[in-house]
């Protein structure tokens, strides 16, 4: 983005090999079922569809001072907080994510009218200390990021699958943004390969911009979640089923109805701490 270019012009040393630790918000996105979609398209149609989609998403990332790390097929990897220092990196990343999901709705409307495949995108965000810098050989280097915070952001993108959600943020991103965005508490999870449990939230909208129907869904859903956390699975199911009378497609409620049923049949250990451990990646 022009702002980033200005910074490089002022500090040419930024283009040398090397890394530093920064507080940042990494972002990962992936189109749901893209391999299946691509099988039904000619190479020309596939490239055109992907380019339209990537242009729309990346315009939003750039206009929100984000840095695009790389593309992996249909996946976008980006981050906020470097090279441009952003004290409110988490909030800006969330605003960009909300806008990308809104743009996706408009894209689907256009694709539907053109009888083309519809694209639904899962996005994951996490915030914390990240190693960022120019990595590679002296001839070829990439400005990229690495570390546990990055890996967790990637895992959260995939974890959306288990809740039928599309935008998931970690507890650390939530703590930095709760005054600026609306979200819904999803769960406390342990992802594959990690010991520490992580609270996760669904990112909904900018603060106080959630629709009244969705606010009603969240209010009812939280009653179910409280009962679930208290191990009162039978009553929790009733509350989640009430959510489904408002929105039969509500992914987290569908997930919890199924999970509570599983726990009613096979109760968790007596010392269960409410953490759900995943045995597979999203």
N, C-alpha and C positions, 0 to 999 in steps of 0.2 A: 504494500500500500504506500501511497505518497509519504505518509508520516514516517514509515519505517525507512524509506529511501533517504529522507532528510536526516534521520539519525545516523545512517551509515556514512553519508557525506560528511557530517560533523565529526564522526568517530571512525575513520577508515580501519582502525585496529580491530573492529568488530569482525572483519573478514579474515582474520587469522585463525588457524587451527587452535582449538582449546575450548574448555568448558567452564561454566560457573554454576553455582547452586542458586536458584531463584524460587520465590513463592509464585506459583503459577496455577492455571487451570487448564489441564489437557482435555481434549475433546475427541471422541471417536464416533463415527457414524457408519451405518451399513444399511443397504436396502434389503428389506425382508424378501426372501425367496428370489433373489436376483438371478441365480444360476438357472432356475426354472424359467424365469421370464426370458432370459437371453437365448435359451434353446429354441424358443418360438419365433425368433427374429432373424432376419438376414444380417450379415455383418454390417451393412450400411445402416440399417434401421437401428441396430444395437448401438453403434457409435454415435448416431444422431441423438438417440434418446439419452444416452449417458452424458453427452456433451451439454445438452439442454439442461439436464438436471444439475450437473456439476457447476455449470456457469451460474445458475440461479442460487445455489447454496453458497458458492465461494464469493459471490458478490456481497452476500450478507455478512460472511465472516470478515471480509476485508473492510467493509464499511463500519464494522464494529471493532476495528483495530486488532483483529486476530491474525495469527501467522499460520499459513497453511504449511504443514510439515511435508505431507506426501499424499498421493492417491495410491490405493491398492485395489485395483479393479474399480468397483463401485464405492469402496470405502474411502471416507475422508478422515485424515488425521490432522488435527490443528491444535493450537494452544493460544492462550492469552497470558500476557505478562512478560514476554520476551520477543524480539529484542526491545520492544517498547515497554518501559516499566509502567505498569498499570496498578495503582493501589487497589482499585476495585475490579481486578481481573475476573473474579468469580461472578459478580453481578453482570458485567458486560457479556461474559460467556453465556450466562443464562438468558439474557435478553436476546442474544444472537440465536440461541437454540430455539427459543419461543418463536422468533420471527421465521426461522427456517421451517418449523413445523407449520406455521400459518401459510408460508409460501408453498409448501408441499400440498396443502389443501387446494390452493389455486391451480397448481400444476395438475393435480388429479382431475380437477374439473375440466381443464383443457384437454388432457389425455383421453378422458371419457368421451368428450365430444368428438374427438378424432379417432375414436375406436382403437386406441393404443393401450398397452398394458399400464395399469395403475401402479405407482410407486409409493410404498410406505417405508419410512426410514426410522430405524432405531438409533437413538443417540445416547451417549454416556458421558458424564462429566465428573471429574474429581479435582480437588484442590489441595495443594501442599508443596513441599520442597521438591524441586525437580532439577536434575542436571541438564543444562541446555548449552548448546554451542555448536561450533563448526567441527564436525567429526568426519573422518575419512582419511584419504591419502593427500599428499601435498598437491597432486594434480586434480583430484576430484573430491570435493567435500560437500557435505549437506549440513544445513543448519537444522539440527534436530534435537530431540529430548529423550531422556531415559530415566529409569528409576521405578520404584514400587508404586509411586503415585500415578505414573503413566500406565503401568500394567493394570492397576485397579480400574482406571477410567475405561480401558478396553474391556475388562470383565463386566463392568456395569452396562455397557452398550449391549453385550450379549445377554445379560441377566434380564433385560426387558422382556425377552421371549417367555420367561416363566410367569410373568404377571400380565402378559398381553398389553404392555405399556409401550410407549415410544420415546419417552425422555426420562432418563433416570439420573439423579444426582446423589453423591455420597453425603454422609453426615457432615463432613468437613466443608463441602460446598454449601450445604444447607445452612450451617452456622454462619457463614460469611454473607449469605444472601437473604435470610429469612425476613428482613425488614423491606426487601425490594421485590420479592416474588411470592406468588402463591404456589404451594406444593402440597402433596398428600403423603403422609407417612406410609411407607409400604411394608417395611419389614426390617429385621436385623439379620443379616446373612453372613455366612462364611463361604467365601468363594473358593473354588478349586485351587489348591497350592498355597493357601494363606491360612494362618492360625487365628489371626485377630478378626473378631466379628465386626461388621460395618453396618451402621444404620443407613438405610436407603430411602429416598423419597422420589415420588413422581413429580416432575416439574410441570406446572399447569399453565401459568400466565404471569404477567407482571402483577405487582401487588394490587389487590382489589379489582382485577380485571377478569376473574373467573366468572363464567356465566352463572346465572342463578340456579339453573338445573344442575350444573356440575357441583356447585356449592352444596346443594341439597344431597347429592350423591356422596360427597366427601363427609358431610356431617353424619349421615346414616352409617356409612362405612366405618367411621372411627368408633362408633358404638360396638360394632362387631369386632373390630381389632382389639379393643380394650378387653372384651370377654375372652377372646382368643389368647391374649397375653396372660390372662388370669386362669388359663387352662379350662375355661368353661366352654368347651367346644360345641356342645349341643345348643346352647343359647346363642353362641356366636353365629352358627349356621343360620338361625332364624333372622338375625339382624342383617347378615350378608344377603339373604334371600329377599329381604325388604328392599335393599339397594337394587336388586335385579328387577324389581317391579318398576323402578324408575328408569333404569337403563339395563336392559337384558344383556347388553354387550360389555358391561363393566368388567374389564379383565381382572383387576385385583380381587374383586368380590367372587368371581368365578373360581379363581385360584384358591381362595380361602375356603369356599364351600367344599371343594374337593379335598383340600388339606385337612380341614376339620373332620371330614368323614373318615379320612385315613387315621387321624389321631383318636377318634372315637373307637375305631376297631382295634388299633394298636397304640395305646397311650404312650406318650414320651416318658423318658426316665423321670424318677421322682425329683431329681435335682435339675431338671430341664430349665435352662435360663432364657427361653424364648427365642434362641438363635436357631435359624434354619440353615443347615449345612448342605450345600450343593455338592453332588457327586459327579456332575458333568458341567462342562463349560457351556455358556449360552451360544 
